[in-house]
Amino acid sequence: MRLPIYQADAFTSRIFGGNPAALVPFEQWPHNELLQRIATENNLSETAFTVPAEDGFELRWFTPAAEVPLCGHATLATAHLLWTQLGFSRNEIHFSTRSGLLTARREGDRIALDFPAQKLRSLKLESQFTAPFAAEPREVLAEDADGGKLLLVFADAETVAALQPDFRAVAILPYQGIVCTAEGKGCDFVSRFFAPNVGIDEDPVTGSAHTLLTPFWAERLGKTAMQAQQVSPRGGELECELQGERVILRGRAVTYLRGEIFIQE
C-alpha cells in the first residue's frame, strides 16, 4: 500500500516555527489501528486524516498515543495543504468531525477556523495543581466536558514562559491536557499546553486550547478580538475572536514536505 503524506507548520509564517502536523488523505476509512500506527510512526503531536464527504471532508486527528476530539493546528495545516497541494479550489472547506461541523476559509494569506467556544467552571486551588509546576496559579478552571482540559491562570507571562513541569506528575491529572496562561506583554495573552497522558509532553501551538482561552480572556479583558502567543520553544501566533458561541482562530501555515508512505500488506 502506498499513501500520500504531507506536512505543514501551522500558526506561523516561517518554516520550523509554529506546530507541525501531517495530513494523510484517504478515499475511504481504513481500520482505526492503521490510523493510530501511522500517527505513532510520524511521532508528531497530531496527524490528520481525511475522507471526501458530500460537502467537504470527514476529518480525524490522532496523537502518537490516541485519537482526540478536536485539534486546531492540524485543521489549519489540513486546510492549507488541501488548497496548496491537493487542488481544492473553493474558499471555504467544511469538515465533519467528532466536535461537529468545523469550517476553514481563506482570508488573504491567513486561514480562519470557525470552532465552538468551550465553557469553563472554577475549581478549588489544591496542591495537585501546584506541585507538577513548582508554581502556584492564581485560578484553576476546567472545561465543562468530563476529562477535558484544565486551565491554570498564572500571575504573569514570565511565569508561564519559565514553567518546567514534572511531566510524570502532570500525566496523573485526570484531564486531556493542561493549559497554562497569563495576560501578555506585547499581546493580549500567552499560553503553553502540556498533555503527556496523550503522548505530547508540550504541544508547540494548540488551537483547541484557544477555544476556551478566547472566551475566558474576552471576559477578563473586555474585548472580543485578541492577539495571542503560545510561548513554547517553537512559538506560535494566533488571532482570536469571540463571536457568540463560536471562536474564530486566524493564522498562517507553511508547507514542509510531501512524500509517500510504503506499507507492506
NORMOTA-V626594 format. One record per pair of residues at least 4 apart in sequence whose C-alpha atoms are under 8 Angstrom apart, sorted by the first residue. I is the first residue (numbers start at 1). J is the second residue. Records with the same first field share a line. If there is no record, write none. Layout:
I: J + J
This chain:
1: 261 + 262 + 263 + 264 + 265
2: 260 + 261 + 262 + 263
3: 24 + 25 + 26 + 260 + 261 + 262
4: 24 + 25 + 258 + 259 + 260 + 261
5: 22 + 23 + 24 + 25 + 258 + 259 + 260 + 261
6: 22 + 23 + 24 + 81 + 255 + 256 + 257 + 258 + 259
7: 20 + 21 + 22 + 23 + 77 + 81 + 255 + 256 + 257 + 258
8: 20 + 21 + 22 + 77 + 80 + 81 + 253 + 254 + 255 + 256 + 257
9: 14 + 15 + 16 + 17 + 18 + 19 + 20 + 21 + 77 + 253 + 254 + 255 + 256
10: 17 + 18 + 19 + 20 + 21 + 73 + 74 + 76 + 77 + 205 + 251 + 252 + 253 + 254
11: 18 + 19 + 73 + 76 + 205 + 236 + 237 + 238 + 251 + 252 + 253
12: 17 + 18 + 19 + 236 + 237 + 251 + 252 + 253 + 254
13: 17 + 252 + 253 + 254
14: 18 + 253 + 254
15: 254 + 255 + 256
16: 234
17: 234 + 235 + 236
18: 204 + 205 + 234 + 235 + 236 + 237
19: 73 + 203 + 204 + 205 + 206 + 234 + 236
20: 44 + 45 + 46 + 73 + 74 + 77
21: 44 + 45 + 46 + 47 + 48 + 73 + 74 + 77
22: 42 + 44 + 46 + 47 + 48 + 74 + 77 + 78
23: 47 + 48 + 49 + 50 + 74 + 77 + 78 + 81
24: 47 + 48 + 49 + 50
25: 49 + 50 + 51
26: 49 + 50 + 51 + 52
27: 50 + 51 + 52
28: 51 + 52
29: 51
30: 34 + 35
31: 35
32: 36
33: 37
34: 38
35: 39 + 49 + 62
36: 40 + 62 + 63 + 64 + 65 + 66 + 67
37: 41 + 64
38: 42
39: 43 + 44 + 46 + 47 + 62 + 63 + 64 + 65
40: 44 + 63 + 64 + 65
41: 64
42: 47 + 64
43: 63 + 64
44: 63 + 64
45: 63 + 64 + 199 + 200 + 203
46: 61 + 62 + 63 + 64 + 71 + 74
47: 61 + 62 + 63 + 74
48: 59 + 60 + 61 + 62 + 74 + 75 + 78
49: 59 + 60 + 61
50: 57 + 58 + 59 + 60
51: 57 + 58 + 59
52: 56 + 57 + 58
53: 57 + 58
55: 94
56: 93 + 94 + 95 + 96
57: 93 + 94 + 95 + 96
58: 95 + 96 + 97
59: 95 + 96 + 97
60: 67 + 68 + 69 + 97 + 98
61: 67 + 68 + 69 + 70 + 71 + 74
62: 66 + 67 + 68
63: 67 + 68 + 198 + 199 + 200
64: 198 + 199 + 200
65: 198 + 199
66: 198 + 199
69: 97 + 98 + 99
70: 97 + 98 + 99 + 208
71: 75 + 206 + 207 + 208
72: 76 + 113 + 206 + 207 + 208
73: 77 + 205 + 206 + 207 + 208
74: 78
75: 79
76: 80 + 104 + 111 + 113 + 251 + 252 + 253
77: 81 + 253
78: 82
79: 83 + 93 + 104 + 111
80: 84 + 111 + 253 + 254
81: 85 + 86 + 255
82: 86 + 87 + 88
83: 87 + 88 + 89
84: 88
91: 105 + 106
92: 103 + 104 + 105 + 106
93: 103 + 104 + 105
94: 101 + 102 + 103 + 104
95: 101 + 102 + 103
96: 100 + 101 + 102
97: 101 + 102
102: 113 + 114 + 115
103: 113 + 114 + 115
104: 111 + 112 + 113 + 114
105: 111 + 112 + 113
106: 110 + 111 + 112
107: 111 + 112
109: 252
110: 250 + 251 + 252 + 253
111: 250 + 251 + 252
112: 248 + 249 + 250 + 251
113: 247 + 248 + 249 + 250
114: 246 + 247 + 248 + 249
115: 211 + 246 + 247 + 248 + 249
116: 211 + 245 + 246 + 247
117: 211 + 212 + 214 + 215 + 242 + 245 + 246 + 247
118: 143 + 144 + 211 + 212 + 215
119: 143 + 144 + 212 + 215
120: 141 + 142 + 143 + 144 + 212 + 216
121: 141 + 142 + 143 + 144
122: 139 + 140 + 141 + 142
123: 139 + 140 + 141 + 142
124: 140
125: 129 + 139 + 140
126: 130
127: 131
128: 132 + 173
129: 133 + 136 + 140
130: 134 + 135 + 136 + 137
131: 135 + 169
132: 165 + 166 + 167 + 169 + 170
133: 163 + 164 + 165 + 166
134: 163 + 164 + 165
135: 159 + 163
136: 154
137: 152 + 153 + 154 + 155
138: 152 + 153 + 154 + 155
139: 152 + 153 + 154
140: 150 + 151 + 152 + 153
141: 150 + 151 + 152
142: 148 + 149 + 150 + 151
143: 148 + 149 + 150 + 151 + 212
144: 148
147: 174 + 175 + 176
148: 175 + 176 + 177
149: 175 + 176 + 177 + 178 + 179 + 209
150: 175 + 176 + 177 + 178 + 179
151: 178 + 179 + 180 + 181
152: 178 + 179 + 180 + 181
153: 180 + 181 + 182
154: 159 + 160 + 180 + 181 + 182
155: 159 + 182 + 183
156: 160 + 182 + 183 + 184
157: 161 + 181 + 182 + 183 + 184 + 185 + 189 + 190
158: 162
159: 163
160: 180 + 181 + 182 + 190 + 191 + 192 + 231
161: 192 + 231 + 232
165: 170
166: 170
167: 171 + 196 + 201
168: 172 + 196
169: 173
170: 178 + 194 + 195 + 196 + 197
171: 195 + 196 + 197
172: 197
176: 195 + 197 + 198
177: 193 + 194 + 195 + 196 + 197
178: 193 + 194 + 195
179: 191 + 192 + 193 + 194 + 209
180: 191 + 192 + 193
181: 189 + 190 + 191 + 192
182: 189 + 190 + 191
183: 188 + 189 + 190
184: 188 + 189 + 190 + 228
185: 189
187: 226 + 227 + 228 + 229
188: 226 + 227 + 228
189: 217 + 227 + 228 + 229
190: 228 + 229 + 230 + 231
191: 228 + 229 + 230 + 231
192: 202 + 203 + 204 + 205 + 230 + 231 + 232
193: 202 + 203 + 204 + 205 + 206 + 209
194: 200 + 201 + 202 + 203
195: 199 + 200 + 201 + 202 + 203
196: 200 + 201 + 202
202: 232
203: 232
204: 230 + 231 + 232 + 233 + 234 + 235 + 236
205: 230 + 232 + 235 + 236
206: 210 + 230
207: 211 + 249
208: 212
209: 213
210: 214 + 240 + 249
211: 215 + 247
212: 216
213: 217
214: 218 + 226 + 240 + 241 + 242 + 247
215: 219 + 242 + 247
216: 220
217: 221 + 222
218: 222 + 223 + 224 + 225 + 226 + 242
219: 223
224: 240 + 241 + 242 + 243
225: 239 + 240 + 241 + 242
226: 239 + 240 + 241
227: 237 + 238 + 239 + 240
228: 237 + 238 + 239 + 240
229: 235 + 236 + 237 + 238
230: 235 + 236 + 237
231: 235 + 236
232: 236
237: 251
238: 249 + 250 + 251
239: 248 + 249 + 250 + 251
240: 247 + 248 + 249 + 250
241: 247 + 248 + 249
242: 246 + 247 + 248
243: 247 + 248
